[in-house]
Amino acid sequence: MGSGLRILGIFSERRNPKTPDTPTVKEQGFAVAPSSFGGLWGPKGLSPSVQHKLSDACKIATHGERYSQLAAGMAQPSDYYADAADFARSLEKDAADKAPLVATLGTVN
C-alpha cells in the first residue's frame, strides 16, 4: 500500500488478496471474523412509510450491477442486504464479538 499506512489486521475469514501479507484478526488469536457491512440510519421517530421506502431503495441498490462491481473492486460482499431487524442483530453480534479485541487496543506495542 503506497500510503505508508500499515494495516495490522483485517476482519475476515481469509486474507484479502489485495493485501496478502496482512493477517486476519482471527490468525492473531482473536475469534472475530465478521463480514464487512454498512448500513443506513435515520433520525429517531422516522415514519414507517419512509423507513420502508429507504429499505426498499437499499435492497434494490445492493442487488444492482453497479453495486456488485464496486463491492468486488473493494473485496466486499456483492449482495449484502439485511432488513432492519437482521441489521440490528448483526450490529449487536459484531460489537460483542469485537469487545475482547477492543479491550486490548491500548496494550499493543
Backbone as CSV, one residue per row, in Angstrom:
resi,resn,N_x,N_y,N_z,CA_x,CA_y,CA_z,C_x,C_y,C_z
1,MET,0.856,-1.174,0.000,0.000,0.000,0.000,0.893,1.225,0.000
2,GLY,0.899,1.992,-0.995,1.804,3.100,-1.163,1.660,4.242,-0.173
3,SER,0.689,4.232,0.709,0.437,5.368,1.589,1.327,5.396,2.829
4,GLY,2.078,4.344,3.081,2.875,4.269,4.302,2.047,3.803,5.497
5,LEU,0.791,3.545,5.281,-0.099,3.058,6.321,0.105,1.556,6.475
6,ARG,0.295,1.106,7.703,0.481,-0.316,7.968,-0.811,-0.887,8.515
7,ILE,-1.393,-1.827,7.807,-2.620,-2.473,8.256,-2.223,-3.588,9.209
8,LEU,-2.734,-3.544,10.422,-2.365,-4.523,11.435,-3.136,-5.827,11.311
9,GLY,-4.343,-5.778,10.802,-5.149,-6.975,10.646,-6.457,-6.636,9.973
10,ILE,-7.087,-7.657,9.403,-8.382,-7.447,8.774,-9.412,-8.370,9.406
11,PHE,-10.638,-7.901,9.445,-11.754,-8.691,9.949,-12.327,-9.494,8.800
12,SER,-11.867,-10.719,8.657,-12.304,-11.575,7.570,-11.921,-13.009,7.907
13,GLU,-12.580,-13.948,7.269,-12.224,-15.360,7.455,-10.899,-15.673,6.760
14,ARG,-10.608,-14.960,5.645,-9.395,-15.191,4.878,-8.677,-13.878,4.606
15,ARG,-7.411,-13.989,4.314,-6.647,-12.799,3.933,-7.211,-12.223,2.648
16,ASN,-7.107,-10.909,2.526,-7.589,-10.225,1.337,-6.508,-10.324,0.257
17,PRO,-6.860,-10.788,-0.938,-5.848,-10.914,-1.991,-5.200,-9.583,-2.375
18,LYS,-5.859,-8.469,-2.066,-5.269,-7.157,-2.370,-4.189,-6.778,-1.359
19,THR,-4.205,-7.411,-0.175,-3.178,-7.179,0.861,-2.792,-8.529,1.470
20,PRO,-2.164,-9.410,0.678,-1.924,-10.789,1.114,-0.998,-10.926,2.320
21,ASP,-0.188,-9.925,2.618,0.715,-10.009,3.770,0.055,-9.555,5.067
22,THR,-1.170,-9.091,4.990,-1.884,-8.641,6.183,-2.655,-9.809,6.779
23,PRO,-2.322,-10.206,8.011,-3.026,-11.324,8.632,-4.443,-10.949,9.050
24,THR,-5.271,-11.950,9.162,-6.607,-11.709,9.695,-6.489,-11.539,11.208
25,VAL,-7.488,-10.919,11.792,-7.518,-10.761,13.246,-7.639,-12.146,13.891
26,LYS,-8.353,-13.032,13.222,-8.508,-14.398,13.721,-7.155,-15.114,13.776
27,GLU,-6.315,-14.906,12.759,-4.977,-15.507,12.749,-4.136,-15.003,13.924
28,GLN,-4.456,-13.817,14.417,-3.703,-13.218,15.513,-4.260,-13.603,16.885
29,GLY,-5.208,-14.538,16.908,-5.688,-15.070,18.174,-7.005,-14.529,18.670
30,PHE,-7.668,-13.713,17.876,-8.967,-13.182,18.283,-10.043,-13.864,17.457
31,ALA,-10.991,-14.497,18.112,-12.034,-15.259,17.416,-13.091,-14.324,16.839
32,VAL,-12.643,-13.425,15.984,-13.533,-12.436,15.369,-13.238,-12.408,13.880
33,ALA,-14.233,-12.679,13.078,-14.023,-12.600,11.635,-15.330,-12.244,10.937
34,PRO,-15.958,-11.144,11.315,-17.230,-10.811,10.667,-17.019,-10.304,9.253
35,SER,-18.031,-10.457,8.464,-18.001,-9.846,7.141,-18.127,-8.343,7.321
36,SER,-17.634,-7.643,6.363,-17.767,-6.198,6.389,-19.199,-5.839,6.030
37,PHE,-19.741,-4.862,6.722,-21.088,-4.430,6.379,-21.257,-2.958,6.713
38,GLY,-22.235,-2.381,6.128,-22.564,-0.987,6.393,-24.064,-0.876,6.520
39,GLY,-24.523,0.289,6.831,-25.954,0.443,6.996,-26.395,1.874,6.822
40,LEU,-27.662,2.055,6.898,-28.282,3.362,6.758,-29.087,3.642,8.017
41,TRP,-28.816,4.769,8.636,-29.540,5.178,9.833,-30.368,6.409,9.511
42,GLY,-31.480,6.533,10.196,-32.323,7.720,10.068,-32.587,8.282,11.452
43,PRO,-33.193,9.450,11.509,-33.471,10.055,12.812,-34.528,9.262,13.593
44,LYS,-34.454,9.356,14.892,-35.438,8.705,15.747,-36.830,9.233,15.388
45,GLY,-37.794,8.342,15.349,-39.162,8.744,15.039,-39.474,8.805,13.556
46,LEU,-38.573,8.309,12.724,-38.798,8.297,11.276,-40.060,7.480,10.981
47,SER,-40.932,8.000,10.161,-42.212,7.326,9.904,-41.986,5.966,9.246
48,PRO,-42.853,5.002,9.564,-42.735,3.680,8.946,-42.766,3.728,7.421
49,SER,-43.532,4.627,6.834,-43.588,4.690,5.359,-42.241,5.120,4.785
50,VAL,-41.566,6.065,5.433,-40.245,6.493,4.967,-39.232,5.374,5.204
51,GLN,-39.332,4.694,6.334,-38.441,3.564,6.617,-38.570,2.512,5.517
52,HIS,-39.777,2.186,5.131,-39.997,1.178,4.089,-39.451,1.644,2.739
53,LYS,-39.642,2.911,2.395,-39.115,3.431,1.133,-37.593,3.341,1.109
54,LEU,-36.954,3.732,2.212,-35.489,3.667,2.282,-35.005,2.217,2.219
55,SER,-35.685,1.343,2.949,-35.309,-0.074,2.946,-35.433,-0.667,1.542
56,ASP,-36.531,-0.369,0.881,-36.724,-0.882,-0.482,-35.642,-0.354,-1.421
57,ALA,-35.307,0.933,-1.304,-34.277,1.517,-2.168,-32.922,0.865,-1.916
58,CYS,-32.595,0.603,-0.642,-31.320,-0.057,-0.316,-31.281,-1.468,-0.880
59,LYS,-32.385,-2.170,-0.761,-32.444,-3.534,-1.285,-32.221,-3.544,-2.792
60,ILE,-32.875,-2.638,-3.498,-32.705,-2.553,-4.951,-31.254,-2.210,-5.295
61,ALA,-30.691,-1.235,-4.570,-29.316,-0.806,-4.857,-28.310,-1.922,-4.626
62,THR,-28.464,-2.676,-3.537,-27.478,-3.716,-3.232,-27.598,-4.937,-4.132
63,HIS,-28.653,-5.010,-4.898,-28.790,-6.107,-5.849,-28.503,-5.658,-7.282
64,GLY,-28.051,-4.427,-7.438,-27.772,-3.902,-8.767,-26.370,-4.225,-9.253
65,GLU,-26.207,-4.159,-10.551,-24.921,-4.479,-11.171,-23.810,-3.516,-10.731
66,ARG,-24.115,-2.239,-10.649,-23.081,-1.255,-10.277,-22.569,-1.510,-8.867
67,TYR,-23.476,-1.789,-7.934,-23.061,-2.080,-6.565,-22.178,-3.326,-6.548
68,SER,-22.576,-4.348,-7.273,-21.787,-5.584,-7.319,-20.378,-5.316,-7.824
69,GLN,-20.259,-4.476,-8.845,-18.941,-4.138,-9.396,-18.099,-3.368,-8.371
70,LEU,-18.701,-2.374,-7.735,-17.971,-1.594,-6.733,-17.538,-2.472,-5.559
71,ALA,-18.438,-3.314,-5.089,-18.118,-4.191,-3.967,-16.975,-5.140,-4.322
72,ALA,-17.023,-5.720,-5.501,-15.963,-6.638,-5.923,-14.619,-5.920,-5.982
73,GLY,-14.617,-4.671,-6.449,-13.385,-3.900,-6.528,-12.790,-3.566,-5.174
74,MET,-13.616,-3.621,-4.137,-13.138,-3.336,-2.778,-13.098,-4.599,-1.920
75,ALA,-13.179,-5.758,-2.559,-13.155,-7.055,-1.881,-14.240,-7.156,-0.810
76,GLN,-15.415,-6.675,-1.141,-16.555,-6.713,-0.236,-17.627,-7.653,-0.777
77,PRO,-18.548,-8.111,0.090,-19.644,-8.956,-0.413,-20.433,-8.204,-1.478
78,SER,-20.850,-8.903,-2.515,-21.523,-8.224,-3.620,-23.034,-8.201,-3.481
79,ASP,-23.581,-8.911,-2.515,-25.036,-8.966,-2.436,-25.554,-8.795,-1.011
80,TYR,-24.859,-8.029,-0.200,-25.289,-7.886,1.185,-26.509,-6.996,1.298
81,TYR,-27.526,-7.511,1.930,-28.703,-6.724,2.281,-29.320,-7.381,3.498
82,ALA,-29.734,-6.580,4.455,-30.450,-7.085,5.627,-31.555,-6.100,5.958
83,ASP,-32.688,-6.623,6.369,-33.743,-5.714,6.813,-33.340,-5.132,8.170
84,ALA,-34.132,-4.231,8.697,-33.776,-3.502,9.921,-33.510,-4.448,11.099
85,ALA,-34.336,-5.456,11.270,-34.170,-6.374,12.408,-32.888,-7.194,12.280
86,ASP,-32.622,-7.729,11.093,-31.393,-8.507,10.883,-30.153,-7.631,11.022
87,PHE,-30.248,-6.401,10.529,-29.123,-5.485,10.633,-28.826,-5.162,12.102
88,ALA,-29.862,-4.921,12.897,-29.672,-4.640,14.328,-29.011,-5.829,15.022
89,ARG,-29.436,-7.038,14.685,-28.817,-8.239,15.281,-27.348,-8.339,14.863
90,SER,-27.041,-8.030,13.618,-25.651,-8.072,13.151,-24.789,-7.073,13.912
91,LEU,-25.307,-5.875,14.130,-24.555,-4.862,14.880,-24.285,-5.318,16.311
92,GLU,-25.303,-5.867,16.952,-25.145,-6.343,18.330,-24.107,-7.460,18.408
93,LYS,-24.176,-8.414,17.498,-23.219,-9.526,17.493,-21.810,-9.021,17.206
94,ASP,-21.682,-8.111,16.256,-20.379,-7.569,15.898,-19.739,-6.862,17.095
95,ALA,-20.510,-6.057,17.797,-19.981,-5.345,18.963,-19.546,-6.328,20.043
96,ALA,-20.342,-7.362,20.286,-19.987,-8.360,21.300,-18.748,-9.153,20.889
97,ASP,-18.668,-9.524,19.614,-17.513,-10.287,19.125,-16.217,-9.488,19.234
98,LYS,-16.295,-8.186,18.980,-15.094,-7.355,18.958,-14.693,-6.820,20.329
99,ALA,-15.547,-6.947,21.319,-15.254,-6.388,22.643,-13.904,-6.854,23.205
100,PRO,-13.544,-8.146,23.147,-12.238,-8.556,23.673,-11.067,-7.916,22.928
101,LEU,-11.191,-7.768,21.626,-10.148,-7.132,20.846,-10.032,-5.643,21.204
102,VAL,-11.152,-4.955,21.268,-11.159,-3.539,21.581,-10.526,-3.300,22.952
103,ALA,-10.739,-4.199,23.891,-10.186,-4.056,25.235,-8.659,-4.088,25.235
104,THR,-8.042,-4.663,24.196,-6.585,-4.770,24.146,-5.927,-3.622,23.381
105,LEU,-6.688,-2.754,22.750,-6.103,-1.753,21.856,-5.073,-0.864,22.512
106,GLY,-5.227,-0.552,23.759,-4.250,0.302,24.431,-2.994,-0.421,24.847
107,THR,-2.932,-1.750,24.638,-1.789,-2.521,25.110,-0.904,-3.059,23.998
108,VAL,-1.220,-2.763,22.743,-0.446,-3.268,21.611,0.814,-2.417,21.456
109,ASN,1.958,-3.080,21.252,3.230,-2.351,21.049,3.434,-2.025,19.602
